[in-house]
Amino acid sequence: MNSALNISITLICVSTVLNLYLCLYVFIKRHHYTSIAKVFILHSFLTALYCFGSVYVLMSTTIEEIKFWTTVLYAGMPLSATMGLLFIMKYLGINLSRKSSWLLLGIPIMTFLMVATNDFHHLHYRVFEIDPELGAPYVHQEMGFWYIVHGLYTFSSLFVAFLLVMFRWKETTATYRPQLLSLLFGQLIPMITSFLYLLGVTPPGIDPVPMVMWMTSLFYLWSISTSRMFTLMPIAKDIIFNSINDGAMVLDEDNRLIEFNKSSQQMFPGLSLTTLGKPFLEVWQSLLHDSPPFSLEHGLSQQEFRVPTKDGTISTYQVRISKVQHTSKSEGLLLIFTDFTELKRLQVKLEHYAYYDELTRIYNRRAFFQQCEDMLTSSNQHRSPFSIILMDIDYFKKVNDTYGHGVGDEILKHVANMITNELSHGELFARYGGEEFVLALKGYTEIEAEELAERLRLRINESSLQTAEGDRLSVTLSLGVAGVESGKDETLHHILHRADQALYVAKDAGRNQVRVYTPSIVLLK
């Protein structure tokens, strides 16, 4: 046995021992690791089996022994490459179904069966015999159809795994990059070696791949022991980062976008890997064709903004901005976007129910008092006139008793609509309760308020309501007017009380008329 063969056997033995050690080490500690450890155990075991079979191939002296150990190594080698791909995919959070995983393993299993039965069909090796010049254990072999399929599939598995890790490099934080580095070399070393072997660059008769597998084992062992692979992985961060409903964007110290989650992509379609590294202002303008409606200046803030969507609706978001420490010397920003659209719609709807009368669609009593207090306060401060009109639908109870509450509701809506159409902006009109309405007039003197009240009375008197049954009903109003007494800081309660007294006089005097409160007014009991 020559020295080159001895060196080859020694290197492959080292690869066998290291991969077997990795397999047992992770198996013993599997309860401390995530489920990814199971895939790695299988990958390491199959690699060890591949190396073990390769050792005995090089130690064989007959063609029968060589064929037997070649079958053993093929029980590990093609499956090892595919299990390596499945390991990388699971590490990166690309979860396949059990059916898809078995489909990936289909060709490697077929390769093992092809090698085991090659003497019957010669589809894997067209020629497989001891090299006539070099002798055992060197083999002269000619590739068959399936050998090419197997070679391409194995190389593709290594190459795809390598690319997957490479694509994840940019968006992975420095904490996890040592793990990615070990995975990159773990795929790159056997990939380059197998590629050189397929090209025929390596010495003939010996597969060089198992001789370099000890290096990949060292990279994995280093990563497991130093960067805690299997216990702390970027996928754990990604699962949390991408599973939250809020959109998240991370900016560096120069406000360039360096990371975002899936929710951000759903909120702002157009975000992609190509936007990483670009200034946030440029990214936002490319997405929404406008400048950001919030500021990044202060670092710690909470702001609400609205953006138009493609379907023409408006979405409401809240953005919370906080500082994040990238390194000891650099500080960036974390932007958390919360979709408040539905909540805002619900809030508007609840406010509508809280401040609007459901029947007439005008302000209710609560809204009137809340807004009228502010109007009166402003009028008192500026010493400007302020008046209130209280109005009551005449004989409303009689209408309800005669025609029913449905017709009564129609009359309430009819009066509310007629009065609303007569008003301009600035008046506060509300349903005061039952058949009563109230109108607050900022800037109106009692005389101006009386003129408006008379115009409203005439407008209602001249109109009539046609009911669903075909009846046409006349509607009239009684109205009481009261204003702020000159030079006094009036309270709303006092003004309403005086307007109510004036209304009482209007009704007592025959209804369908306007009365203005005066100190000399006489109430007939």
C-alpha positions as a printed Julia matrix, in Angstrom:
525×3 Matrix{Float64}:
    0.0    0.0     0.0
    1.63   3.26   -1.14
    1.98   6.39    0.94
   -0.65   8.36   -1.02
   -3.19   5.66   -0.28
   -2.21   5.65    3.39
   -2.69   9.41    3.61
   -6.08   9.12    1.93
   -7.22   6.38    4.33
   -5.98   8.37    7.32
   -7.81  11.54    6.29
  -11.02   9.63    5.62
  -10.72   7.89    9.0
  -10.4   11.29   10.68
  -13.53  12.42    8.82
  -15.35   9.26    9.93
  -14.4    9.7    13.58
  -15.25  13.41   13.69
  -18.63  12.95   12.02
  -19.45  10.03   14.29
  -18.4   12.12   17.29
  -20.63  14.99   16.11
  -23.51  12.59   15.66
  -23.14  11.1    19.17
  -22.45  14.48   20.8
  -25.61  16.07   19.43
  -27.62  12.88   20.08
  -26.65  12.85   23.76
  -27.54  16.53   24.15
  -30.59  16.46   21.87
  -32.94  17.26   24.77
  -31.18  20.63   25.22
  -31.56  21.54   21.55
  -34.41  22.4    19.22
  -35.93  19.88   16.81
  -33.36  20.81   14.18
  -30.84  18.65   16.04
  -32.64  15.49   14.81
  -31.99  16.44   11.19
  -28.35  17.19   11.96
  -27.91  13.82   13.71
  -29.1   12.01   10.59
  -26.91  14.19    8.37
  -23.81  13.48   10.51
  -24.55   9.76   10.72
  -24.99   9.44    6.93
  -21.77  11.4     6.36
  -19.94   9.1     8.8
  -21.38   6.06    6.96
  -20.18   7.54    3.65
  -16.67   8.02    5.05
  -16.69   4.58    6.72
  -17.57   2.86    3.44
  -14.91   4.9     1.61
  -12.21   3.67    4.04
  -13.04   0.02    3.42
  -13.22   0.55   -0.34
   -9.6    1.74   -0.2
   -8.67  -1.27    1.95
  -10.33  -3.84   -0.33
   -8.34  -6.26   -2.48
  -11.03  -7.88   -4.64
  -13.73  -6.49   -6.92
  -16.42  -8.16   -4.79
  -15.2   -6.36   -1.66
  -14.98  -3.08   -3.53
  -18.55  -3.46   -4.83
  -19.89  -4.31   -1.37
  -18.26  -1.32    0.35
  -19.21   0.93   -2.54
  -22.82  -0.02   -1.86
  -22.28   0.81    1.83
  -20.84   4.25    1.08
  -23.75   4.93   -1.3
  -26.11   4.19    1.56
  -24.7    7.36    3.15
  -23.27   9.7     0.51
  -26.31  10.68   -1.65
  -28.62  10.85    1.35
  -26.07  12.89    3.32
  -26.07  15.72    0.74
  -29.87  15.93    0.69
  -30.11  15.74    4.49
  -27.6   18.6     4.56
  -29.99  20.62    2.38
  -32.94  19.78    4.65
  -30.84  20.77    7.66
  -30.01  24.17    6.13
  -33.65  24.75    5.17
  -34.88  23.94    8.67
  -32.16  26.14   10.18
  -33.33  29.06    8.04
  -36.98  28.47    8.89
  -38.0   26.97    5.53
  -40.31  24.23    6.74
  -41.28  21.48    4.33
  -44.07  18.99    4.76
  -43.18  15.37    5.4
  -44.31  14.49    1.87
  -42.03  17.15    0.32
  -39.07  15.95    2.41
  -39.54  12.38    1.2
  -39.77  13.61   -2.38
  -36.37  15.31   -1.97
  -34.96  12.03   -0.68
  -36.42  10.08   -3.63
  -33.44  10.35   -6.0
  -30.81   9.57   -3.29
  -32.76   6.44   -2.28
  -33.04   5.5    -5.95
  -29.28   6.01   -6.33
  -28.56   3.57   -3.49
  -30.82   0.95   -5.13
  -29.17   1.55   -8.51
  -25.68   0.98   -7.06
  -26.8   -2.11   -5.1
  -28.23  -3.68   -8.29
  -25.81  -2.23  -10.83
  -24.62  -5.68  -12.06
  -28.12  -6.34  -13.42
  -28.62  -3.13  -15.42
  -25.36  -1.1   -15.47
  -27.31   2.17  -15.37
  -25.1    3.71  -12.7
  -21.75   2.28  -13.79
  -21.47   1.07  -17.37
  -18.04  -0.33  -16.45
  -16.88  -1.04  -12.88
  -13.67  -3.12  -12.58
  -10.26  -3.11  -10.95
   -7.91  -0.74  -12.75
   -5.64  -2.98  -14.92
   -2.65  -0.69  -14.43
   -2.95   0.47  -10.8
   -4.58  -2.65   -9.4
   -6.8   -2.89   -6.31
   -8.22  -0.87   -4.66
   -8.16   1.46   -7.66
  -11.17   1.08   -9.92
  -11.66   1.79  -13.57
  -15.23   3.02  -14.0
  -17.31   4.48  -16.78
  -20.34   6.57  -15.86
  -23.8    5.41  -16.74
  -26.98   7.44  -17.18
  -27.99   7.36  -13.54
  -24.48   8.32  -12.37
  -24.94  11.67  -14.18
  -28.41  12.13  -12.61
  -26.98  11.34   -9.18
  -23.97  13.65   -9.64
  -26.07  16.6   -10.77
  -28.6   16.09   -7.97
  -25.94  15.8    -5.27
  -24.08  18.86   -6.51
  -27.37  20.79   -6.78
  -28.26  19.91   -3.2
  -24.94  21.28   -1.96
  -25.18  24.35   -4.2
  -28.78  25.23   -3.25
  -27.94  24.87    0.45
  -24.95  27.17   -0.06
  -27.08  29.78   -1.86
  -29.77  29.71    0.82
  -27.19  30.54    3.47
  -25.61  33.22    1.28
  -28.96  34.95    0.69
  -29.62  35.05    4.43
  -26.22  36.59    5.24
  -27.15  40.23    4.62
  -30.24  40.21    6.82
  -28.64  38.26    9.68
  -27.21  40.14   12.65
  -23.55  39.82   13.61
  -24.46  37.58   16.57
  -25.49  34.73   14.27
  -23.02  35.19   11.41
  -20.43  32.78   12.87
  -23.09  30.09   12.57
  -23.75  31.01    8.95
  -20.03  31.04    8.28
  -19.68  27.45    9.51
  -22.67  26.4     7.39
  -21.22  28.13    4.33
  -17.91  26.3     4.63
  -19.73  23.09    5.53
  -21.39  23.2     2.09
  -18.63  24.92    0.11
  -15.77  22.47    0.9
  -17.49  19.24   -0.28
  -19.15  21.11   -3.17
  -15.85  22.34   -4.61
  -14.16  19.0    -4.02
  -16.97  17.02   -5.68
  -16.98  19.47   -8.57
  -13.25  18.95   -9.1
  -13.76  15.18   -8.86
  -16.5   15.24  -11.51
  -14.2   17.29  -13.78
  -11.45  14.67  -13.36
   -8.97  17.15  -11.88
   -8.25  15.04   -8.77
   -6.04  11.9    -8.84
   -7.88   9.0   -10.57
   -9.41   6.08   -8.72
  -10.04   7.79   -5.36
  -13.02   9.89   -4.29
  -11.47  12.96   -2.59
  -14.7   14.21   -0.94
  -14.57  12.05    2.21
  -10.97  13.16    2.7
  -12.08  16.76    3.29
  -15.19  16.06    5.38
  -13.14  16.38    8.57
  -12.85  20.11    7.87
  -16.63  20.57    7.66
  -16.94  18.63   10.92
  -14.55  21.02   12.64
  -16.54  24.03   11.42
  -19.77  22.52   12.77
  -18.13  21.58   16.06
  -16.75  25.11   16.44
  -20.14  26.64   15.73
  -21.96  24.36   18.18
  -19.5   25.05   20.99
  -18.85  28.78   20.47
  -21.99  30.32   18.94
  -24.45  27.87   20.51
  -25.93  26.61   17.27
  -29.11  24.55   17.91
  -29.93  26.61   21.05
  -29.69  30.19   19.72
  -30.49  30.49   16.04
  -31.54  33.4    13.83
  -34.69  31.47   12.96
  -35.87  31.87   16.58
  -35.55  35.61   16.17
  -37.14  35.48   12.74
  -40.14  33.51   13.99
  -40.81  36.18   16.63
  -39.93  39.08   14.33
  -42.08  37.85   11.46
  -45.0   36.46   13.46
  -45.97  39.69   15.22
  -48.97  41.49   13.72
  -47.29  44.89   13.94
  -45.02  46.0    11.15
  -41.41  46.49   12.2
  -38.58  48.29   10.4
  -35.02  48.73   11.62
  -32.88  51.68   10.52
  -29.15  52.15   11.01
  -27.44  55.28   12.33
  -27.8   56.94    8.9
  -31.55  56.13    8.75
  -31.03  53.47    6.11
  -33.44  50.53    6.11
  -31.59  47.38    7.24
  -34.43  45.04    8.23
  -38.21  44.63    8.11
  -40.72  41.9     8.9
  -43.53  40.27    6.92
  -46.23  42.44    8.48
  -44.45  45.52    7.1
  -44.61  44.03    3.61
  -48.36  43.46    4.02
  -48.89  47.02    5.26
  -46.64  48.6     2.63
  -46.56  46.45   -0.54
  -43.37  47.06   -2.45
  -40.96  46.4     0.39
  -38.41  43.83   -0.75
  -34.82  42.8    -0.24
  -33.84  45.35   -2.9
  -34.91  48.17   -0.56
  -32.47  47.1     2.15
  -29.59  49.51    2.55
  -31.49  52.42    1.01
  -32.33  55.65    2.92
  -35.69  55.36    4.66
  -36.92  58.61    3.08
  -36.19  57.23   -0.39
  -37.88  53.9     0.42
  -41.02  55.62    1.78
  -41.31  57.89   -1.25
  -40.98  54.92   -3.59
  -43.74  53.08   -1.71
  -46.26  55.88   -1.18
  -45.02  58.65   -3.53
  -44.94  61.11   -0.66
  -42.77  62.17    2.27
  -43.25  60.31    5.58
  -46.14  61.88    7.56
  -44.09  61.49   10.74
  -40.71  62.63   11.97
  -37.66  60.55   12.84
  -35.94  63.45   14.54
  -36.72  62.82   18.2
  -36.02  59.1    18.32
  -38.52  58.34   21.08
  -42.05  59.21   19.95
  -45.52  57.92   19.17
  -47.32  59.37   16.18
  -50.52  58.66   14.27
  -50.87  59.09   10.51
  -53.11  58.14    7.62
  -52.13  56.82    4.2
  -54.23  56.1     1.09
  -54.44  52.52   -0.16
  -54.67  51.18   -3.7
  -58.4   50.49   -3.37
  -59.07  54.15   -2.58
  -59.66  53.75    1.15
  -57.65  55.34    3.95
  -55.61  53.32    6.43
  -54.75  54.7     9.84
  -51.47  53.7    11.49
  -49.69  54.48   14.7
  -45.91  54.45   14.55
  -43.8   54.06   17.67
  -40.19  55.08   17.2
  -37.47  54.04   19.61
  -33.7   53.91   19.56
  -31.81  50.63   19.2
  -28.14  49.91   19.82
  -26.58  48.14   16.84
  -23.04  48.19   18.21
  -21.22  49.99   20.98
  -20.63  52.89   18.6
  -23.71  52.92   16.36
  -27.31  53.61   17.21
  -30.3   53.18   14.94
  -34.08  53.34   15.12
  -36.82  50.76   15.5
  -40.14  51.68   13.87
  -43.2   49.71   15.0
  -46.32  50.23   12.86
  -49.72  49.31   14.3
  -52.73  49.21   11.99
  -55.44  51.27   13.71
  -57.77  51.36   10.7
  -60.48  49.08   12.07
  -60.07  50.48   15.57
  -60.42  54.0    14.19
  -63.54  53.05   12.28
  -64.98  51.48   15.4
  -64.05  54.58   17.39
  -65.8   56.84   14.86
  -68.84  54.58   14.94
  -68.94  54.57   18.74
  -68.54  58.34   18.83
  -71.41  58.61   16.38
  -73.6   56.46   18.61
  -72.51  58.45   21.67
  -73.09  61.92   20.2
  -75.75  61.51   17.54
  -79.43  60.74   17.82
  -80.03  57.42   16.12
  -83.44  58.41   14.68
  -82.88  61.94   13.37
  -79.09  61.71   12.71
  -78.48  65.04   14.44
  -76.62  65.69   17.7
  -78.13  64.24   20.86
  -78.52  65.9    24.27
  -75.06  64.79   25.48
  -73.28  66.21   22.44
  -75.26  69.43   22.73
  -74.24  70.1    26.32
  -70.61  69.17   25.66
  -70.22  71.46   22.65
  -72.55  74.23   23.82
  -70.55  74.75   27.03
  -67.47  75.46   24.9
  -69.42  77.81   22.63
  -70.83  79.73   25.6
  -67.42  79.97   27.3
  -65.94  81.44   24.14
  -68.84  83.91   23.83
  -68.45  85.02   27.46
  -64.72  85.55   27.01
  -65.21  87.68   23.9
  -68.41  89.35   25.18
  -70.16  88.33   21.97
  -73.9   87.62   21.72
  -75.19  84.14   22.26
  -78.75  82.81   22.03
  -80.66  79.56   22.34
  -83.88  78.44   20.67
  -85.91  75.67   22.26
  -88.6   74.2    20.01
  -91.37  71.69   20.56
  -93.53  69.84   18.0
  -97.16  70.77   18.65
  -99.62  68.03   19.6
  -96.99  65.35   19.12
  -98.53  63.01   21.72
 -101.88  63.22   19.93
 -100.19  62.26   16.64
  -98.56  59.25   18.3
 -101.84  58.15   19.85
 -103.75  58.59   16.59
 -101.33  57.36   13.93
  -98.86  55.32   15.96
  -95.22  55.71   16.93
  -94.02  54.93   13.4
  -95.65  58.09   12.07
  -94.35  59.98   15.12
  -90.82  58.92   14.19
  -91.4   60.12   10.6
  -92.49  63.54   11.93
  -89.34  63.81   14.09
  -87.12  63.03   11.11
  -89.11  65.42    8.89
  -88.69  68.32   11.31
  -84.98  67.59   11.86
  -84.31  67.5     8.1
  -86.27  70.68    7.4
  -84.48  72.66   10.1
  -81.05  71.28    9.15
  -81.59  72.45    5.55
  -82.39  75.98    6.75
  -79.19  76.31    8.82
  -75.76  77.43    7.74
  -72.45  76.43    9.33
  -71.8   77.36   12.93
  -75.18  76.64   14.54
  -75.44  73.78   17.0
  -78.64  71.81   16.39
  -79.64  68.82   18.54
  -82.53  66.71   19.67
  -83.14  67.81   23.23
  -85.42  64.95   24.17
  -88.74  63.46   23.06
  -90.31  65.92   20.6
  -88.07  68.82   21.68
  -85.17  70.25   19.69
  -82.61  72.87   20.67
  -80.53  75.3    18.65
  -77.48  77.15   20.03
  -76.5   80.29   18.13
  -73.08  81.84   18.71
  -72.93  85.46   17.58
  -76.72  85.83   17.43
  -78.54  88.49   19.43
  -82.03  87.73   20.75
  -83.55  89.73   17.87
  -81.54  87.76   15.27
  -82.41  84.52   17.03
  -86.12  85.5    17.02
  -85.95  86.17   13.26
  -84.36  82.77   12.64
  -86.93  81.06   14.89
  -89.78  82.71   12.98
  -88.28  81.62    9.66
  -88.01  78.04   10.91
  -91.59  78.12   12.22
  -92.91  79.3     8.86
  -90.85  76.73    6.96
  -92.28  73.88    9.04
  -95.79  75.32    8.91
  -95.71  75.57    5.12
  -94.58  71.99    4.67
  -96.49  68.83    5.35
  -95.58  65.2     5.77
  -97.02  62.42    3.66
  -97.07  59.17    5.63
  -96.43  55.7     4.22
 -100.23  55.08    4.43
 -100.86  58.11    2.19
 -102.05  60.53    4.87
 -100.78  64.09    4.63
 -100.15  65.66    8.03
  -99.5   69.29    8.92
  -96.77  69.95   11.47
  -96.27  73.09   13.55
  -93.67  74.2    16.08
  -93.72  76.3    19.24
  -90.41  78.06   19.9
  -88.85  79.84   22.87
  -85.85  82.17   22.51
  -83.45  83.38   25.18
  -80.09  85.13   24.96
  -77.18  86.15   27.15
  -78.0   89.19   29.23
  -75.73  92.09   28.43
  -72.54  92.26   30.49
  -73.15  88.99   32.33
  -71.28  85.69   32.35
  -74.25  83.45   31.84
  -74.4   79.75   32.53
  -75.95  77.39   30.03
  -78.44  76.21   32.65
  -79.78  79.76   33.13
  -80.18  80.42   29.4
  -81.92  77.09   28.81
  -84.25  77.78   31.74
  -85.28  81.14   30.27
  -85.74  79.64   26.79
  -87.91  76.95   28.34
  -90.06  79.61   30.04
  -90.48  81.39   26.71
  -91.43  78.09   25.04
  -94.03  77.46   27.72
  -95.6   80.85   27.01
  -95.66  80.1    23.23
  -97.47  76.83   23.81
  -99.83  78.31   26.37
 -100.7   81.13   24.0
 -102.0   78.73   21.33
  -98.86  77.09   19.89
  -97.33  77.57   16.41
  -95.59  80.78   17.45
  -92.3   82.23   18.72
  -91.81  83.85   22.1
  -88.69  85.63   23.38
  -87.91  85.59   27.07
  -88.27  88.93   28.87
  -88.06  89.6    32.59
  -91.7   90.67   32.59
  -92.92  87.44   30.98
  -95.91  85.92   32.76
  -96.33  82.16   32.86
  -99.92  80.99   33.02
 -100.18  77.93   35.19
